[in-house]
Amino acid sequence: MREVEPAGFLGAHHDGALVGYAIFVPSLKRVQRQAIRRGVIFRWAWSALRGGFALRFSAVWRVLLNKVLFVRSGNRYRSTGDAQLLNIAVVPAMHGRGVATSLVREGLRVMRELRVREVRLEVRPWNASAVALYRKTGWHEAGRTRDLEGEWLVMVAQP
Ligand SMILES: CC(C)(COP(=O)(O)OP(=O)(O)OC[C@H]1O[C@@H](n2cnc3c(N)ncnc32)[C@H](O)[C@@H]1OP(=O)(O)O)[C@@H](O)C(=O)NCCC(=O)NCCS
């Protein structure tokens, strides 16, 4: 993914160590097409089925089905384009110190530079710190979707 969309692949460092990251992609479809073309999806699925990610066999099917549901609902509640904030995380020792706020603001700045007009994300509604982070950085609720683990809150922002 880093090779396909390097601009939105952000890392936060503290004392020389990586303490957080965020992955913004200006086009989700382009990433998905590249993942299929390069065989990444098939290698990942094969590795998961062979126990490569320490998942039980029954869990592998849940993960794969959830990925299919994610792809199928990827266009819902968008008004334009297919940019996405795919993931963000900060190491627990650095929580509450503004690292994620900086990552989101920098990601939106990068999207603006790439002339992206809308970015979408999905977050579990019960992930209170993430939902608060997104509201604080200008995202608003656009709708809800579901997968096998429950509800997703869909949020969008204009960079
Ligand atoms: C969500 C996450 C990325 C926030 O990272 P962070 O660096 O701690 O966030 P920040 O310090 O920038 O805080 C941003 C806002 O989030 C909210 N927040 C942060 N920690 C919180 C907590 N423990 N409880 C409630 N709200 C919290 C606050 O509104 C905060 O703004 P404020 O400090 O002005 O009040 C981090 O908790 C994390 O890595 N969680 C696990 C991975 C995850 O859930 N990712 C999101 C996937 S959708």
The ligand as an ORCA input file, in Angstrom:
! r2SCAN-3c Opt
* xyz 0 1
  C      -7.946      6.744     18.831
  C      -6.462      7.058     19.047
  C      -5.757      6.972     17.675
  C      -6.324      8.483     19.625
  O      -4.930      8.778     19.681
  P      -4.364      9.935     20.666
  O      -2.995     10.293     20.181
  O      -4.488      9.480     22.060
  O      -5.377     11.125     20.399
  P      -5.133     12.667     20.775
  O      -4.212     12.760     21.932
  O      -4.743     13.407     19.540
  O      -6.575     13.110     21.242
  C      -7.540     13.553     20.322
  C      -8.891     13.604     20.971
  O      -9.359     12.289     21.181
  C     -10.142     12.276     22.384
  N      -9.537     11.317     23.309
  C      -8.248     10.917     23.385
  N      -8.116      9.979     24.341
  C      -9.342      9.799     24.873
  C      -9.874      8.948     25.888
  N      -9.094      8.101     26.567
  N     -11.203      9.010     26.144
  C     -12.011      9.855     25.446
  N     -11.574     10.668     24.466
  C     -10.255     10.654     24.199
  C     -10.167     13.683     22.932
  O     -11.292     14.348     22.387
  C      -8.908     14.246     22.333
  O      -8.971     15.639     22.178
  P      -8.616     16.632     23.426
  O      -7.329     16.145     23.979
  O      -8.534     17.974     22.803
  O      -9.730     16.458     24.393
  C      -5.799      6.064     20.040
  O      -6.622      5.980     21.193
  C      -5.571      4.660     19.489
  O      -4.513      4.357     18.912
  N      -6.560      3.768     19.674
  C      -6.433      2.372     19.187
  C      -6.559      2.284     17.678
  C      -7.894      2.837     17.204
  O      -8.928      2.640     17.823
  N      -7.847      3.533     16.054
  C      -9.026      4.114     15.431
  C      -9.559      3.177     14.410
  S     -11.017      3.850     13.619
*
